[in-house]
């Protein structure tokens, strides 16, 4: 199959916008809890749709009284928290356009987002964020930026007070100014290469996509559903789910620190979660490491093998009695404990932002937590395609959502069209023109559609490595398999215009001490010493040898180097959605790569 278009299941009136989703819930008899906020005592307290709507209105009036006009851009720089969503909707109620900024952004990145968008105001989470915004504004002479309000300070109260004289009629006029075709937000790409581009996402992108997604995912996202948001709301994936949840009347909680995720899952007990693949890898690897440290590694491995086999058999409709019995035993010994660790009520998870891989997909399906893998970009308001409970094929990213279409170009590139696709790049007409062909958006990813219309991602067009001999190599195919081991944190395959394929590997500092002790080495060994240790090298070589079995000899990794520093967002080597910035890593580790290729040529 080369092309699949799925017709919409829901038609949306052209004159409405995202704010109507809040009105839908606040005007309903159910008045569902849209958010839940934890108090100082650690208790989660629900915020009803009516209460949320009322506070959004107060802040929106304050924005209007402070000079924010219809169509003006307003920045938001904060960690994931309830107030992020509150001011986001207040900006929309005031008729303005929100511009998210990652809270880890440098002053130069902040200056670019605010300056390029022409923002007239911004919300900052803390005094530190406010200082960064003001420093960025001063350094780049951002004269348009008139106000900065702090979420942790008195900024929101000041806005509530400032808007008391703005009438409901004035607000309603402003709220209803935008329609589906108008820009709702400008989201800047996290920039694995080059300057971030501002993606113009419209009210229609969010509303039409949300309502049609709910037609497929309604059994997961509904008024009885709860989720806890821990991905950055500056990222399109979390942002879409935030709007989708309001459209559904589901309850959303927030936690800013992923280090506290397990404790937060246990206290809040969500029914579904969303995460990038690296989070699921960490959950699996942490459970494996804990089992191995406790002398129960063999049991966990058998349990994992059984879960994967059971899920595969179920998908094929062939789970035998013996497998069912083994699965039931491990459910009591292992799987139930894993589900409890995640709150005990998570039945589904949505994964995006990168490839999950069949192994993890089958494993989590087998333990009773179905991961629905989807695919999309900032330019497509997150999901183009997604697996659904009714139609799932593990190892794929699903079929197009209703109202979306996918086409495979002659060179294998995935093209997209439909409700999800952005209006264009802000003030970048030439880039917008380059990104579209006959209305189809070029995603830059390589993939294929199977006979049932399920999309499989096989690589990133710009990341395909072409060796000196002309062999095309998809790095993700090797990287995902090696990174699956708990000892490994990150892997970067290299070899463009080189005589053979090589790799840079980093170690997982959390898993390392336990691994060392299990191999009769000191658990206190430093990273510097660990990267030189023969047993560590032998283990990494074993992982690489196993991954090499899935590719031809010409595509196999012939040499590798373990580096002492992990690739992190703080080091500048990961995007906020935890994708490796390939070009930056290659630049920063140029000397290591050159040494690897100047050494004796491997066979």
N, C-alpha and C positions, 0 to 999 in steps of 0.2 A: 504494500500500500504506500502511495506517495503523498496522499493528501486526505485530510479528514476535517470536515466542518460539522460542528454539532449545533443545531438550531437552538435559540433561546427557549427556556421554559417559562420565563417571566418577562413580560413587557412592562417597562417603567415609563411613566408619564414624563415627557421631556422637560417640563417646567420645574421639577423638584430637584433637591440637592441633598447632600449628606445630612444636613440638620433635620430633615424630615424623618430620618431614622430615629432620632431622639424623640420627636413628637409622636411617632408611631407607638413608642413604648410608654411615654408619660401620659398619653391620652387614652391608653388602654385600661380596661377594668382590672387587668392583672397587675399593673404597675410593678413589673418585675425588678428585682435587684440587678442593676447593671454593673455595679462595682462592689468590692469589699476591701475595707481598709483596716489594717491592724493598729490597735491602740498601744499605749505605753505598756500595758500589762500583757501584751501579746495576743489579745483576743481579736478575732476578725469580726468586723461590724459591717453589715450590708448598707449600701446606699441605693435607695429606690430610684426608679426612673424619674419620678416627679421631683425628688430632692436634687438629683443630678441636674435635671433641666433647669430648676430654679437657680442653682448656683452658676450654671453656664450663662444664663441670662444676665445675672448681676455682673459677671466679669466681662461679658460682651458689651454691656452698656458702658462699663468703665473704659474699655478700649475705644469705643466711639467718642466718649467724652474727652479722651486723651488725644484725639486727633487722628486715629486710625480710620482711614477711608475705605470704601468698597474697593477691592482689588489690591490693596496695599499688602506688602509682604511682611510677615512677622516671624522672627526666628524663635526656635525653642532649643535650648541647650541644657539637657538634664539627663540624669540616669532614669532607668525605668521605674516609674512611680505613678500613683493615681493622678497627681496634679498635672502630669504630662498630658493625659487624656482630657482632663478638665479644661486646660487652656487651649488645647487643640480644637475642641468643639466650640469653645468661646470665640476663637479666631474665626471659625466658619460662621457662627451666628452673627458676628459683626460684619460679615461679607468679605472678610480679608482672606489672604492666602498664607498658609503656614509653611515655614522653611525649617525642617529638622536639622539639627547639628549634633553629631556624635559628641558625647560629653568628654571623650578622650582626645578631641581634636586639638591641634596646636593653634597658637594665635594666628599663624599664616593661613591655616585651613579655615578657621572661623572667619577671618577677614575675607577670604575668597567667597564663601557661601553667602555672607551678609552683603558683601559688596557687589558680587555678580547678580544677586537677586534684587538688589536695591531695597533691602529691608529698611522699614521706618522705625521698627521697635524689635525688642527681643525679650524672651523670658530666660532667666538663668536660674539654675537650681540653687546655687550657693553663692557666697561672697567670692569664692575662688573662681567660679564660672563667670560671675559678673565682671571680675577683674580682667579675665581673659578677653571677654567681649569688649570691654571698654579699651583695653590695650590694643586690640585688633582694630577697633574703630579709629583710635588716635593715630596708629601707625600708617593706616591706609587712607586717612582723612575721609572717613565714611560720614559725610555731612548729613545724609538722609536719615541716619539712625538717631532718633530723638529720645527714645525711652528704653530703659532696661529695668525689668521688674524681677525681683527675686522670689522664687517659690518658697524658699525656707525663711525668708524674712517677712516683711510686712507688705510686700508687693501686691499680693492678691487682695488683701484687706483694703489697701489704698485704691485699687481698681473698683472694688465693690462700692466703696464710699464715693468715688468719683462719678459713678454712673447713676446715682440716685435720681437725678433730674432728667434722665433720658426716658422718654415715654415708651410704653409698650408698643405703641403704633410706629414710632420711629425705628425701634428695634425690628419689628416685623417687616417693615419696608426693606431694611437692610438685610435681614435674614433671608428673605425671599428674592433677593437681587440675582443671585447666581442660579443657573440652571445646569442641566447635565453636561452641556458643552463647555462650561467655564472651568478654569483651572482651580483646583482645590488646594494643591500643594506642589511645591517644587522640591523634589528629593534629589540631592546630589549623589552621584555614584561614588562609592567608597574609594574608587580609584586604584585598582591594581596596577594600572599604567596611566601616566599622564595626569593632566588637570581634571578634577571631577567635572562632570557635565550635569547640568540641572535638568532633570526629567519632569516635564509638565504633566502631572496626573490630574485628570478632571474629576468633577463630582460624579460624572457618568461612569468613569472607570471604577470607582468604589461602589456606587449604588447598584448599578446594573450587574457588576460582577458579584457583589455580595448576595443580592437576591437570587441570582441564578445558581450561585454556589450552594446556597441554603436548600435549593430544590434538590441537590444531590447529597448534601451533608447534613440535612436537617435532623437526622437521628443522633448526630454527635453534638451539633451546635444548636441549642434550643433553650427555652426558658428554664429547663431543669438542669442545664449544664453549667459547669464551673471550670474555669481554667486559671492558671497562675502564669502571668507574663514575666519572663526573665530575660528574654532577648531584648536588645536595645530598640526602643520605639522609634529611633531615628532610622531604623532599617525597614524597608518596605514590607517585609514578611510579617513582622510583629504589628506594624501599622495596619495592614489589611485585616489581620485577625482581630485587632481592636475594633475596627469599624464593623466587621462581620458580626462580632459578638453583640454589639449594640443593635444591629439589624435583627438579630435573632432573639434578643432579650436574655442572652446568657450573662452570667456573672463573671467578671474579670477581677482578679487580684494581681498585685504587682510585688516583685522582689528585686531589688537592685543588684544583689550580690550573688552570683552563681555558686559561691563557696557555701552559702547557707541553703542551697536548693533542696537537699534531701530533708532537712528539718522543716523547711517551709512546705514542702509537699505533704509531709506527715501531719502538720498542724492544719493546713487548709483543705486537704483531701480533694483535689480537683478530679473531674471526670474525664478531662482530656487536656493534653499539653501540646505545645509546639516547640520544636527545637531544630537546630542544625545537626547534621550527622555527627559532628565531633562530640556533641553532648551525649548521644547514644553510645558512641564508642567509649567515652569515659565511664558511663554507667556500667557497661559490660566489663570493661577492664578493671574498674574498681572492685566489682563483685568477684571477678576472677582472682585479683591480687589478694583480696581479703580471704578468699577460700584457700589459696595456696599458702598464705602466711599462717593460716590456722591448721595446716596439714590436711585440708580437705579438697586439694586441687584436683585429684583424680575423680572425686565425686562430681565436682562442678563440670569438669570436661565431659564426663558421661552424660550429665544432665543437659548440657548445651547441645551435644550431639543428638540426644533424644528429642529435644525441643525442635531442632532444625529438621530432623527426619520426620517428626510428627506433622509439622507445618507443611512440609513438602507433600507428604502423603495426603493430608487434608485437602490441599489445593488441587491435587489430582484425584481426590475422591477414593483413595485406596488405603486408608489407615487400617492395618490389620489388628487383630485382637492382642497379639503379643506387644506390639508397639503401644497400643492404648493402655495396657497394664503398666508398662515401663513409664509411660508419660504420667499416669496417675500417681505412681510412687514418687517420682521426682517432683510432681506438683506439690506434694506435702513436704518433701525434704528441702526443695530449693525454690521452685517458682513462686510459691505463696509468700515466701520471705522477701523475694525481690519485689513482688507487687505491693506488699506491706511497706517496704522501704520507700516506695513512691507514693505513699498515701493510702493505698488499698482500694482506690476507686477508679484509677486511670484505666479505662478500657481501650482508649484510642489515643494515638499521638499523630501529629502532622509533622512531617519532616521536609525541609526545603533548604535551599542555599548551597547545595552540593550533593554529590552522589552518596547514598546510604550504603549500597552494596547488598547483594542477596543474603549473605551470611547473617548480617544483623537483622535484616528484614524477617527472615525465617525464624531466627532465634526469638525475637520479641513476640512474633505471632505465636510461636510455640509455647511461650510462657503465659499467654493470655492477655497480651497488650498489643493490639494491632497498630502497626505504624503505616500510615497512609502517606506514601512518598509522592511529592508533587514537584513541579518544575516551573520556574519563572525567573524573571529578572526585575530590577528596579523599573525598567522601561515597560514592563507588562503588569505593573501593580501587584506583583508577586505571581499568583498562579495562572499559568496558561493551561496546564494539565494537572490532574491529581487522581490518585486512586481513591475509590470510594468503598464503603463496606459492601455495597451491592456488586461492584465491579472492580476487583483488585487482582493485579498480577504482580507478585513480588519480583523485584529486579527491573521493573519498569517504573516510570513516573506517571503512569495512568493515561487516561484519555482526555481530550480537551473538555473543559467545563462548558456547559451550555452557553452559547453565544460566542464561543471561541473556535478558532480553526488553526490547524497545523499543516504545514507543507514541507516536504523534504526536497531541497534544491538538487540540481544535478551533481553538485560537488559534495552532497551530504549535509549541507548546512540546514538547520531547522529555521523555518520561517513561521511567523505568527501573525494572526489577524483576529480582530474581534473586540469585545467589550474591554478586554484587559489592556490593550495596547495604548501607550501614551499618546498625547497630542503631538509631542515633539520635544526637542531640546531647547531650553529657554535661551533666546537670543542667538541660537546657533543654527540658522537656516541651512547652511551648507552641510552641517553634520546630519541634520534631520533628513535632508534630501538623500544623502549617502546611505542612511539607515533603512530606507524603504525602496522597494521595487514593486510597482503596480499595487500599492497598498499593503504589501506584505513587509513586515518588520524582520530585518536580519538579526537573529539572536547571537550569532557568532559561535554557537554550539553545533556540534556534529551529532547526528542521531539517525534513528530509523523507526518507522512505524511497522508494527507487525500486522498480521492479517485481521486481528480483532481491533485494530486502531489504537493499541497501547504504544506509547512512545518510550524509546530507550535511548538514553544519552550515552554516546560512545567517546566523546572528547570535546575539547574546546578548540575551535578552529585556530586561534592565535597561539595555542599552547602545543600544538602538534609539533613534535621534534623531527627534523629532517637531518639524518646523519650525513657525514661526508660522502657516503656511498649512495645516498639518495633514498634510504629506507625511512618510511614514515612511522613514527612511534607515538602512541598515545600514552603520556606519562601517568595519567590517573589510574589506568588499568593495573600498573605495577605498584604505584604509591598506596592505593587503598588496601591492597593485600598485605603489604609490609607494615603499614600503620595499624593494622588490626591487632597486632601483638601488644600486650600491656607494657612491655619494656620500651617500646618505641613511641615517641611523641609526634614527631613530624618527619616526613620524607620528601625530598625534592629530586626528581629525576632530571638529569641534564644530558646534553649530547648534541645540541644543535650544531651542525657543520663540524662535528667531531668524528673521529674514527670509530668510536664505540659509545655505548650508553653507560653513564655513571650515575651515582646518587650521593646526595648529602643526607645524613641521618642525624636526628637528635634523640636524646634519651628522655624518658618520662621520669622526672625527679621524684615524683610521689611513689612510683612503682619500683624504682631502682633499689632502695635499701632492702626491701623484702626479697627481691630477686637475688641480690648479692648473698644474703644470709642463706637462702635455700641452696646456693651453689658453693657453700663453705667459704665465703669471702666476707670481709668486714662490711657490715651494713653502714658503717660510717665513712666508707670510701668516698672521696670527693669526686665530682664530675670530671675534673681534669685527669684524675687517675683512672676513672672508670672508662673513659673513651680510649685509653691505651691498653686496657686489660684484655689479654688473649681470649678469655672465656666470653667476654662481652662481644668481641669481634666475631668469635665463632658462632654465637647465637644470632647476631645480625646477618652473618653470611648464610646461616641456615634459613632465615626468613626470606632472604633474597633468592636463594636457590629454589625455595618453594614457589615464590612469585614468578620466577623465570620459567617455570614449567607451563605457565599459561600463555607464553608468547614464543615466537620463533627465536632461533639462536641470534639472528641479527638484531632483534629487539631486546634481548636479555641484558640485564645489568652486569657489566664485566668488572667494575671496580666501584668502591664506595669509600667515603670518609665519614667518620662520626665526628661531629663538631660539638664543642663544649657548651655553646649557648643555644637555648631553645628558640624557636621562631615564635614570637608573641606579638600581640598588638602593640605593647609598650616598646618593643625593639624596632617596630616599624615593618615587621615582616608578615603580619597578618592583618587582614581587614577586620572591621568590627564584627563581621559575620563569620570570622575565623577561616577565611580563605587565605591561602598562602599567596603573598605578593611575589610571584615568580621572578619578575625582572629585578626587584629590589634585592632578593636573596642572592641571585646570581651576581649582581653588582657588588654586594657587600662581602661575598665569599669568593670573589674572583681569584684571589691568591691560592685558596684551597683547591679550587677547581683546576687552576693551571698546574698546580703541583700534581694532582691526580692524573692529568693527561700527559705530563712530562715524564712520569714514572715509567717503568718498564711496561710496554704494551701487553695487556692480558691476552690470553688465547681465546 
